[in-house]
């Protein structure tokens, strides 16, 4: 991902997923790509920012119109299967935090 998400004026919500990857990455990249593609098709999805370092620490922030949109995404069958695979194979640990975005500012150099 080479661009930052462009979001509407607040308020909206952010699902902040921080993780430490395991050494088993078989199928991870394809699943992550599919989840991004699928999330983008969900009602209420606004965008995503994601980064991972060489040690396996990753942070993905997805932006959503409302809490109902986040809940619907959580219940999506394919996303549920991916979460189960993540727990079983791809993550040593993770946290998920849901936050309401009250203010947002953007800077871009000319």
C-alpha positions in Angstrom: 0.0 0.0 0.0 1.6 3.3 -1.1 -1.1 5.8 -0.3 -2.8 6.9 2.9 -6.5 6.4 3.2 -8.7 9.4 2.4 -11.6 9.6 4.9 -14.6 11.9 5.2 -15.1 14.5 7.8 -15.4 13.0 11.3 -17.0 11.5 13.1 -16.4 7.9 11.9 -14.8 4.9 13.5 -11.4 3.2 13.3 -10.7 -0.5 13.9 -7.0 -0.6 15.0 -5.5 -4.1 14.6 -2.0 -4.5 16.0 -0.3 -7.9 15.6 2.9 -9.8 16.0 3.2 -12.4 13.2 4.4 -16.0 13.7 6.9 -17.6 11.4 4.3 -19.5 9.5 3.2 -17.3 6.6 1.8 -19.9 4.2 -1.2 -18.4 2.6 -1.1 -15.2 4.7 -0.4 -12.7 1.8 -3.2 -14.1 -0.3 -5.6 -14.0 2.6 -4.7 -10.5 3.6 -5.1 -9.3 0.0 -8.5 -11.0 -0.2 -9.6 -9.5 3.2 -8.8 -6.0 1.9 -10.6 -6.6 -1.3 -13.6 -7.9 0.5 -13.7 -5.2 3.2 -13.7 -2.6 0.5 -17.0 -4.0 -0.8 -18.7 -3.8 2.6 -21.2 -1.1 3.3 -19.7 1.6 5.6 -16.1 0.8 4.7 -14.1 4.1 4.3 -10.5 3.0 3.8 -7.5 1.4 5.4 -3.9 2.2 6.4 -1.4 -0.6 7.1 2.3 -1.1 7.9 4.5 -4.0 9.0 8.1 -4.0 10.0 10.8 -6.7 9.5 10.3 -8.0 13.1 6.7 -9.0 12.3 5.0 -6.1 14.1 2.0 -4.9 12.1 -0.6 -2.2 12.5 -3.7 -2.0 10.3 -6.3 0.7 10.8 -9.6 0.3 8.9 -12.0 3.2 8.9 -15.8 2.7 9.0 -18.9 4.9 8.9 -20.4 3.4 12.1 -20.2 0.6 14.7 -22.9 -1.4 12.8 -20.6 -1.5 9.7 -17.7 -2.8 11.9 -20.0 -5.5 13.4 -21.3 -6.6 10.0 -17.7 -7.0 8.8 -16.8 -9.0 11.9 -19.7 -11.4 11.2 -18.9 -11.8 7.5 -18.3 -15.6 6.9 -15.0 -15.3 4.9 -13.6 -12.8 7.4 -14.5 -15.1 10.3 -12.6 -17.9 8.6 -9.6 -15.7 8.1 -9.6 -14.6 11.8 -9.7 -18.3 12.8 -6.7 -19.0 10.5 -4.9 -16.0 12.0 -5.3 -17.4 15.5 -4.3 -20.9 14.5 -1.3 -20.0 12.2 -0.3 -16.5 11.5 -0.3 -14.5 14.7 1.7 -14.9 18.0 -0.6 -12.2 19.5 -2.8 -9.3 18.4 -5.1 -6.6 19.8 -8.1 -5.0 18.3 -9.2 -1.6 19.4 -12.3 0.3 18.2 -12.2 4.1 18.4 -14.4 7.0 17.4 -12.5 9.5 15.3 -13.5 13.0 16.4 -10.9 15.0 14.5 -8.7 14.4 11.5 -6.1 16.5 9.8 -4.2 15.8 6.6 -0.9 17.3 5.2 0.5 16.7 1.7 3.6 18.4 0.4 3.3 20.0 -2.9 
